[in-house]
Amino acid sequence: MKTRSLLSVSLNFFALFFAITAFITTYWCVGTQRVPKPKCSKLRTHQCIDYGVNETDPNKVVYSWETGDDRFLFRQFHTGIWFSCEENIHDESERCRSFIDLAPASEKGMLWLSLVSEMLYILLLMVGFSLMCMELIHSSNVIDGLKLNAFAAVFTVLSGLLGMVAHVMYTQVFQVTVSHGPPDWRPYNWDYGWSFCLAWASFTCCMGASVTTLNSYTKTVIEFRHKRKTFEQTIREENAREAYGYFRDNSLHSISKSVDIYSSQSLNSGRRTPIPAASLDFVDFAVSLGEEQC
């Protein structure tokens, strides 16, 4: 019992830690974006297009020997639930934009629903973790422990379902944004990042904690009912033995008391107690006399 409770608390703690980490980081999806190379200047001499002429002069013809992908450079980007950050091609800093603003208008409702589900997921995980810790404190009281265990299992299962729904909805919104998002943001290629892996690891730990808690609750209830049934059966058997002994002793006492009273009355009267004539059977009496004479 204690081991299963500690395992449930540990799994719930890891689920909560992974969920909060994934929620506040921006590495759910990572990849590259293809953007045109900037014009070369005195400050930028590489990863740029050098036209070789004064482009401000309209009378000059501009030539570029770079074609195809040579005209573009690939910058890294990473996206989370709240923000999407990409490299700044003009310096070594990053530029971040709100992912809610990048999502298409048709997907904003689903994105907000995903955000609310993620927050509820974390909130229910915190409630379940608190209840499991309280169960460890009240481990001496079986009834209180069972109640806390049951509520912790319910909250943990609900949080896991909300987390799964939130992860799936965010994935769908991101895939639609890749196809219909702003042209200057659309990825050239992308993949899921470590924040996304942490989010699903949190869901896995949450489900493991809920299953362990339910198993602990079910096993405790079954053991408690079995012990109660055995105890009640033992009580019934002891009561039956006591009742049998009581009636047996009282019956023997009543019989012996009646015999003593009858004997004392016969001795005190000095004669036998007359037997009523109606109770005698003369046929049986004659037969018994005949047998004595023979």
Steps between C-alpha positions, in 0.01 A plus 500: 500500500772748600713408200216551254415835658861618469509384138179692421635817662829471309329450164264790567792725596686420176181553300450841659864601453505394133166671430609836649835484320336427165239771557750782555760400238498563125638175358182311413596519131838586350621534144634736237353784296615603155539875467666717228859593567546861600705746298868505581634800682811608684371337816378183329733330257380138512165327454392791285459595133771721357368673190833660427348834390343801660142394525383855573580605147192417284706514182715208607398144417497265799642152449490208740689178438314322778202287396265252667573429862819707478281809522362386835637423840354269762441625849403293802172548681326345799137531599312446823144545613539871560785622279691421184862614483732504199855616434553856395687497169648846568662414834538214744186574701157336476169649405191360674138538399180388663389167359139604556553781248663263252217245506231536232176661609313171452729328752518763772200356685655153510833648610337684790317180593833318496652765730210477747522119496874514572444731797222279637725199447770655717246617760344153537845345522579733790174406674568128451856539628376683812241229571761226464730678745211535746433128462856423605455720808169332595621149429412387853128563440377248244166666425644850449782353292251322274299818445810702413622219276171492310492878444868503397435227243201689354688831470804330348294317237316821406827692472645232274201517266521880484874484434456257213229716342714814538807339339299368205326835440829691508654257252210551262518880532874500431463283190234734361719803581790343308282491187294818541707719729682822406734452199800644686455241776412175319763234573708342227522183710413430860476231763381462859732629771588398853217705654251293300669182625482629857128572458427141396736365768292698749184338365659155529604560862153637575332187366748283690421687823125468445522126428719444806264701720193315373675168550594595855144613576342186353738264679450679832120485466508129414730422793286709734180325390661157535623578851160639593322192367740271688453702818120491473506126438721448805267713712198301384671170582601622846149629568352167388736308732421730791125472440521120478699480822262738675188304404665168582606615846160656570317185384712270722460736792121513454471120479718441807308763693166339408626157612622639831169672567302183417721285725474740791124518468469116499715463809320771689152356430599141596294350228502466134323748289171348382475438136168602344283207389437660169867481415525121562465247227344184669571274204869566520482456876337151475752388245787603722346309796468184290860519404607531864299191604663289232 
